[in-house]
Amino acid sequence: MNFEEIKLKITKFVKDELYSLEPWILNCQWNEKLPKLNELREKVKNQGLWLPQISKNYGGLGLTNAQHGEVSEILGASPYGHYVFNCQAPDAGNMEILIEFGTKEQKEKYLKPLLNGNIRSCFAMTEPDFAGSNPVNMGTIAKKQGDNYVINGHKWFTSGFDGAEFAIVMLISNPDSENPHKKASQIIVPIKTKGLEFVRNVQIMGHSGGGWESHSEIKFNDVKVPLTNILGADGEGFSIAQKRLGPGRIHHCMRWIGICERSFDLMCKRASTRELAYGKKLSDKQIIQNWISECRAEINAARLLVQDAAHKIDIQGAYKTRNEISIIKFYCANVLQKVVDCAIQVHGAKGVTDDTILASYYRHERAARIYDGADEVHKSRLARQILKKYALNK
C-alpha cells in the first residue's frame, strides 16, 4: 500500500467502525467496551494497518513523523481511533523509547507484547507535590541496594495505570549530580511489584475512568526492582524524556486537529439546518459566519504549523526543532479549545449534552493546555530562545 491508500483505508475504518459505536462506547465502563475494542483491533491487524507509527522492522507501517501526523488527524476524530490502531498514548511513547534505549531482554519482555497489543503500559512522571513544568524537580527517589533499585515516592496523573502491565517511571537516581539534567533516570517497574500502591483513579471533570482511560495516583513504598530495569544509562532520564515528548506532541497536535475538523463539520451542519424563524437559518447570522471563518482559518494554520514541525523532526531531530514544537503545542491546544467551544455554542443546549460528541471533547480535551507542558511554559521557553539573539546583538 502507498501512503494515500493507507489514509483512505484508515479514514473508511474510522467512519464505518467507530463513529456508530460512540453513543454506546462513550457511556459505558472500560471492561464493558474492551471486548469490542479488541475485536476492532483484530480487524485493523487483518487490514494491515497496525502500528502506523512504528518502523517495519518492528511490525509497523514505518510512517515518517510527517505521515503519522496526517494519520493522527484521521484517527483523532474518534476518541478510540488511536487505541484501536495501537498508536495511543502513553503506550506509543513507551514503544518508541524501548525501541531506541531498551536492552535485548527489555525488548523481549516488555516491548514485544506491547507491540502485539497483548498488554498496556503507563508512564509515571507527574507528582502531586512538585510542579509538572519542571521535569528535573521530583521527589521520587531510587537508591541502589546491591543488585536492585529501591524506589520511594508519590506519583499521580499516571495515565493508563489501571490494568497496565508495567510503568516506565521517571525518578531521581543521582541526587548529588552537579548537572540538574543528569539527576533523573527512567526505570521499568512491573505493576505487580511489591510495594507499588494504587491509591485511586483521579476523577476528571466528574469521570473517574478505568483501564486505558484512567489517570491514577500511585505510591512507591520500598519498591525493589533489578538494576537491569533501568532504561538507557543512569542519569539519562531527562534526555530520554525529551526524545519521547517531541514526537508525542506532534501526534497530540494532529489528533487535536482531527477533533477540530469533526467539531467544525458538526458546527457547520447545525448552523445550516437550524431554523431560528421561518426561512431564517442560524447560518444567516453574521456572528456565526465570523466563527466559521475564524475557525476554518485557524485550523488550516494549525495544520501547516504541525506539518512543518513534523517535517523538521524527520530531517534534524526533535532537539533542533524544539522551538517549532513549543509553538504547535500551545497554538494547537488553543485552537482546539476555540473550535470545540464555538461548536457547542452553535448547538445551544444540545451542545452540552451527550447527544453529540462535543461535550466529551470539551471534558477530556480541556487538559490539552496543561499536559506535555502547559501553555505558559512553552510560551516562556520560546520567548527566551527568541530573545537570545537580540541579547547577542547588543
GIHUDA-V208574 format. One record per residue. N is the residue number from 1. RES is the residue in one small letter. SS is DSSP state (A for helix, B for strand, O for the rest). PHI is phi as a letter, one per 30 degrees, with the letter a starting at -180 (* if undefined). Layout:
N,RES,SS,PHI ; N,RES,SS,PHI
This chain:
1,m,O,* ; 2,n,O,d ; 3,f,A,d ; 4,e,A,d ; 5,e,A,d ; 6,i,A,e ; 7,k,A,d ; 8,l,A,d ; 9,k,A,d ; 10,i,A,d ; 11,t,A,e ; 12,k,A,d ; 13,f,A,d ; 14,v,A,d ; 15,k,A,d ; 16,d,A,d ; 17,e,A,c ; 18,l,A,c ; 19,y,A,e ; 20,s,A,d ; 21,l,A,d ; 22,e,A,e ; 23,p,A,e ; 24,w,A,d ; 25,i,A,d ; 26,l,O,d ; 27,n,O,b ; 28,c,O,b ; 29,q,O,d ; 30,w,A,e ; 31,n,A,d ; 32,e,A,d ; 33,k,A,d ; 34,l,A,e ; 35,p,A,e ; 36,k,A,d ; 37,l,A,d ; 38,n,A,d ; 39,e,A,d ; 40,l,A,d ; 41,r,A,d ; 42,e,A,d ; 43,k,A,d ; 44,v,A,d ; 45,k,A,e ; 46,n,A,d ; 47,q,O,d ; 48,g,O,i ; 49,l,O,c ; 50,w,O,d ; 51,l,O,h ; 52,p,O,d ; 53,q,O,d ; 54,i,O,c ; 55,s,O,d ; 56,k,A,d ; 57,n,A,d ; 58,y,A,c ; 59,g,O,j ; 60,g,O,c ; 61,l,O,d ; 62,g,O,i ; 63,l,O,d ; 64,t,O,d ; 65,n,A,d ; 66,a,A,d ; 67,q,A,d ; 68,h,A,d ; 69,g,A,d ; 70,e,A,d ; 71,v,A,d ; 72,s,A,d ; 73,e,A,d ; 74,i,A,d ; 75,l,A,d ; 76,g,A,d ; 77,a,O,d ; 78,s,O,c ; 79,p,O,e ; 80,y,O,c ; 81,g,A,e ; 82,h,A,d ; 83,y,A,d ; 84,v,A,d ; 85,f,O,c ; 86,n,O,h ; 87,c,O,b ; 88,q,O,c ; 89,a,O,d ; 90,p,O,d ; 91,d,A,d ; 92,a,A,d ; 93,g,A,d ; 94,n,A,d ; 95,m,A,e ; 96,e,A,d ; 97,i,A,d ; 98,l,A,d ; 99,i,A,d ; 100,e,A,d ; 101,f,A,c ; 102,g,O,d ; 103,t,O,d ; 104,k,A,e ; 105,e,A,d ; 106,q,A,d ; 107,k,A,d ; 108,e,A,d ; 109,k,A,d ; 110,y,A,c ; 111,l,A,d ; 112,k,A,e ; 113,p,A,d ; 114,l,A,d ; 115,l,A,d ; 116,n,A,d ; 117,g,O,i ; 118,n,O,d ; 119,i,O,b ; 120,r,O,b ; 121,s,B,b ; 122,c,B,b ; 123,f,B,b ; 124,a,B,c ; 125,m,O,b ; 126,t,O,d ; 127,e,O,b ; 128,p,O,d ; 129,d,O,c ; 130,f,O,b ; 131,a,O,d ; 132,g,O,d ; 133,s,O,d ; 134,n,O,c ; 135,p,O,d ; 136,v,O,c ; 137,n,O,c ; 138,m,O,b ; 139,g,O,c ; 140,t,O,d ; 141,i,B,b ; 142,a,B,c ; 143,k,B,c ; 144,k,B,d ; 145,q,B,b ; 146,g,O,i ; 147,d,O,c ; 148,n,B,b ; 149,y,B,c ; 150,v,B,c ; 151,i,B,c ; 152,n,B,b ; 153,g,B,l ; 154,h,B,b ; 155,k,B,b ; 156,w,B,b ; 157,f,B,h ; 158,t,B,d ; 159,s,B,d ; 160,g,O,i ; 161,f,O,d ; 162,d,O,d ; 163,g,O,j ; 164,a,O,d ; 165,e,O,d ; 166,f,B,a ; 167,a,B,c ; 168,i,B,c ; 169,v,B,c ; 170,m,B,d ; 171,l,B,a ; 172,i,B,c ; 173,s,O,c ; 174,n,O,b ; 175,p,O,d ; 176,d,O,c ; 177,s,O,d ; 178,e,O,d ; 179,n,O,c ; 180,p,A,d ; 181,h,A,d ; 182,k,A,c ; 183,k,O,d ; 184,a,B,c ; 185,s,B,b ; 186,q,B,c ; 187,i,B,b ; 188,i,B,d ; 189,v,B,b ; 190,p,B,e ; 191,i,O,d ; 192,k,O,d ; 193,t,O,d ; 194,k,O,e ; 195,g,O,j ; 196,l,B,d ; 197,e,B,c ; 198,f,B,d ; 199,v,B,c ; 200,r,B,a ; 201,n,B,c ; 202,v,O,d ; 203,q,O,d ; 204,i,B,c ; 205,m,O,h ; 206,g,O,j ; 207,h,B,c ; 208,s,O,d ; 209,g,O,i ; 210,g,O,a ; 211,g,A,h ; 212,w,A,d ; 213,e,A,d ; 214,s,O,d ; 215,h,B,b ; 216,s,B,c ; 217,e,B,c ; 218,i,B,b ; 219,k,B,b ; 220,f,B,c ; 221,n,B,c ; 222,d,B,h ; 223,v,B,d ; 224,k,B,c ; 225,v,B,b ; 226,p,B,d ; 227,l,A,e ; 228,t,A,d ; 229,n,A,d ; 230,i,B,d ; 231,l,B,c ; 232,g,O,i ; 233,a,O,c ; 234,d,O,d ; 235,g,O,i ; 236,e,O,c ; 237,g,A,e ; 238,f,A,d ; 239,s,A,d ; 240,i,A,d ; 241,a,A,d ; 242,q,A,d ; 243,k,A,d ; 244,r,A,d ; 245,l,A,d ; 246,g,A,e ; 247,p,A,d ; 248,g,A,d ; 249,r,A,d ; 250,i,A,e ; 251,h,A,d ; 252,h,A,d ; 253,c,A,d ; 254,m,A,d ; 255,r,A,d ; 256,w,A,d ; 257,i,A,d ; 258,g,A,d ; 259,i,A,d ; 260,c,A,e ; 261,e,A,d ; 262,r,A,d ; 263,s,A,d ; 264,f,A,d ; 265,d,A,d ; 266,l,A,d ; 267,m,A,d ; 268,c,A,d ; 269,k,A,d ; 270,r,A,d ; 271,a,A,d ; 272,s,A,d ; 273,t,A,c ; 274,r,O,d ; 275,e,B,d ; 276,l,B,c ; 277,a,B,a ; 278,y,O,e ; 279,g,O,i ; 280,k,B,b ; 281,k,B,c ; 282,l,A,e ; 283,s,A,d ; 284,d,A,d ; 285,k,O,d ; 286,q,A,d ; 287,i,A,d ; 288,i,A,d ; 289,q,A,d ; 290,n,A,d ; 291,w,A,e ; 292,i,A,d ; 293,s,A,d ; 294,e,A,d ; 295,c,A,d ; 296,r,A,d ; 297,a,A,d ; 298,e,A,d ; 299,i,A,d ; 300,n,A,d ; 301,a,A,d ; 302,a,A,d ; 303,r,A,d ; 304,l,A,d ; 305,l,A,d ; 306,v,A,d ; 307,q,A,d ; 308,d,A,d ; 309,a,A,d ; 310,a,A,d ; 311,h,A,d ; 312,k,A,d ; 313,i,A,d ; 314,d,A,d ; 315,i,A,d ; 316,q,A,b ; 317,g,O,j ; 318,a,O,d ; 319,y,A,d ; 320,k,A,d ; 321,t,A,c ; 322,r,A,d ; 323,n,A,d ; 324,e,A,d ; 325,i,A,d ; 326,s,A,d ; 327,i,A,e ; 328,i,A,d ; 329,k,A,d ; 330,f,A,d ; 331,y,A,d ; 332,c,A,d ; 333,a,A,d ; 334,n,A,d ; 335,v,A,d ; 336,l,A,e ; 337,q,A,d ; 338,k,A,d ; 339,v,A,d ; 340,v,A,d ; 341,d,A,d ; 342,c,A,d ; 343,a,A,d ; 344,i,A,d ; 345,q,A,d ; 346,v,A,d ; 347,h,A,d ; 348,g,A,i ; 349,a,A,e ; 350,k,A,d ; 351,g,A,d ; 352,v,A,c ; 353,t,O,c ; 354,d,O,d ; 355,d,O,d ; 356,t,O,b ; 357,i,O,d ; 358,l,A,d ; 359,a,A,d ; 360,s,A,d ; 361,y,A,e ; 362,y,A,d ; 363,r,A,d ; 364,h,A,d ; 365,e,A,c ; 366,r,A,d ; 367,a,A,d ; 368,a,A,e ; 369,r,A,d ; 370,i,O,c ; 371,y,O,d ; 372,d,O,h ; 373,g,O,j ; 374,a,O,d ; 375,d,A,e ; 376,e,A,d ; 377,v,A,d ; 378,h,A,d ; 379,k,A,d ; 380,s,A,d ; 381,r,A,d ; 382,l,A,d ; 383,a,A,d ; 384,r,A,d ; 385,q,A,d ; 386,i,A,d ; 387,l,A,d ; 388,k,A,e ; 389,k,A,d ; 390,y,A,d ; 391,a,A,d ; 392,l,A,d ; 393,n,O,c ; 394,k,O,d
